[in-house]
Amino acid sequence: MQDNNIEYWQKMAGFYTPFMKNNKKMYEAICREVEPILNRKMTVLELACGTGQLSFPLAPKTAHWEATDFSEQMIAEAKKKSASKKLYFSVQDATNLPYADNSFDAVMIANALHIMPEPEKALREIHRVLKDQGYLFAPTFVSLSDGKTGIRMKILKLTGFKTYHKWDEGELISFISEKGFSIQKHSLIEEGFQPLCNVIAQKR
């Protein structure tokens, strides 16, 4: 994945877990919406897993959870934590996955599409590795019209954080649906640093 911001995420890895504790309620809200769809027969691929904020609570609900990130340091931090035998971490490029077609029952990609230069490539790969009618979980930070999100993003940019896309809720839903997915559910979660649209879709 071509991303000029890889150095930022490598440096951020050691601080990512404590920083994201401020978004605990947001992750809990995502889990509440995703958990009813999961079952212990499902094999799930997670892209951009960070240090495992969703991997650890959700993996025990499945048969196998493959958690990946393009940052080696993020994966190294995730591996320091105790894990379920159902959970496996590895370094992978979301836009060029090594998995066979129709391999997974579901794919999770959280808070990542907007920071990818070419998110359509990731969605193309997700569509390829998903089984027919497989689920896509794509919770993604979005912009609101009240101006607050703009201020927050400016603060993040001071740390070196970079975004390539600024979608509002409707734009994100349209973008995903145009890439071969049927939207099953979406909700706006405002429990974290930035508003998030939790999109649940199926491969079309």
N, C-alpha and C positions, 0 to 999 in steps of 0.2 A: 504494500500500500504506500503510495507516494504521499508523504506527509511531512512537511517541513517542521512540524511541532513535536516530533518524536523526542527530542532532547528535553522538552518541557515535561513530558509525562515520565520520562526516565528519572528526572530529578525530583518530580512530585511524588514518586512512589512511596518513599519513606514517610511522607506526611499525609498521604491520601486517606488512610484509615481513620486517624483522629479527626481530620478535617471533615470527613463525610459523616461522622457521628452527629454533627449538627443537622443532618438530613435523615435521622433515624425514623421519624414519623413518615417521611416520604417513602422510604423503602418498605416500611410496614404496610403502607397503603397499597403499594405495588403488589406485595406478596398476597394481601387479602384478595385482590382481584385475579391474580394468576393461579393461586393454589387450587380453587375449585375445578380448574381444567386439568390439572396434573393428576397422574395416577402412577402406581408402582410398576406399570408395564412400559412406561414411556422412556425413550432415550432423547435427551435434550442437549442441544448445543448452545452454549452461551458465547457471544462475541463481545469484546470490550468489557471483560469481567472486572477490570480493576483489581482490587485486592479481595474480591469475593463478597461484596455487600449483599448480593442476591444469591450467589452460589451456595453459601453455607446454609441459609435458612430453607432454600427450596430444593436442594439436591436430595435430601432424605425422602422427599415426596415422590421420587421417580425411581426408575430402575437404574439409570446411569445419567450422570450430568457431566458433560465435557465442557469445562470452563476455559476460555482462551482470551488472550489479549496480545496486541502487537508489541507491548512493552515488556521486555525481559525482566525489568526491575519490578514491575507490578506483579508478575507471576511469581517472582522470587519472594516478595512480601506475602502473597497469598499462601504460598507453600509453608510459611512459618507457623501458620495457624493449624490447629487440629482439624481434621476433616473426616467426613463420612467415607466409607469404602466405595460409596457410589459416586464420589466426586474425584475428577481427574483434571489437573491443570496443565496447560501447555501454551507455548508461544505460537500464535498463528496470525496470518494476514487475512482479515475479514473479506478482502476483495479478491483473494486467490487461495481458496480453501483446498486442503488435500483430500477431503472426504468424497466418497462416491455419490452419485446421484441418488436421490430418494433414501437418504440414510437416517434422517432424524424425524421424530414425531413432532418436535417443536424446536424453535430457535428463539433465543432471547438476545436482544441487542438493546442495552439500556444506556441512554444519555450519550450516544455516540454518533448517530447519523448526522447531526448538525456540525460536528467537528471534523468530518471527513471531507476532503476536497471533492471526491466523487462518490457520494453515498449510493448512487444508482448501481455502481459495481458491487457493492456489498449486498444490496437487495437482490441483484441478479444471482449472486452466489447462494444467498439464503434460499431463494426460490428453487434453485437447482438441487440443493442437498435436502430439502424438505420432502417428505412423503406427500402423496396426494391428500389434500384436505388437512395437511399439517399446519400447526399453529405458529404464527409469528407474534412475539411479544416485543413491542417497540416503544417503551416509555421514553419520551424525548422532551428535553427542555424546549419551551416555546416562548414567544413574546406576547405580551398583552398590550392593549392600547392605552393603559393608564400611565405609561412612562416610567414606572418603577423598575421594570425589567431592564430598561436601557441603562439606568443608573447602576444597577447591580452588575451588569456586564462590563461597564467601564471600570468598576472596581476590580473585577477578575482580570481584565486585560492588563492592569498594572503589574500583575504577577507573571505575565507572559502567556496567559491563556489566549487561545485563538479559536474563533468559530468561522466556518466557511458559509453557513446558511442560517438565516433568521426566519423561521416559519412561525406563523400563528397557528392556532389549533386546526383551522380549516385547511390551510395550506399543507400542513404535515399530513393530514388524512388524505388529501387529494394526491400528494406525492406518492404515498405508499400504495394507494389503490390503483394508481396508474402503472405500477410495476408488477402487476399480476396477483394482487391480493384482494380478498373480499373483507372489508372491515366488519367485524362482528360486534365490537364494542369499543367505545372510547370515553375517557373521562378526564377532567381537568383536576389535577392534584396540586394544591397550593401549600403543602406542608413543609416545603424545603426552601432553600436559598433562592431558587428560581422556579416559576410555575412549570408544571410538567404535564404533558398530554400522554396518558397511558393508552396506547393503541393495542388492541388485540385483533388480529386478522387471521385469515386462513388462506393457504395457497389455492389459487384459482386455476 
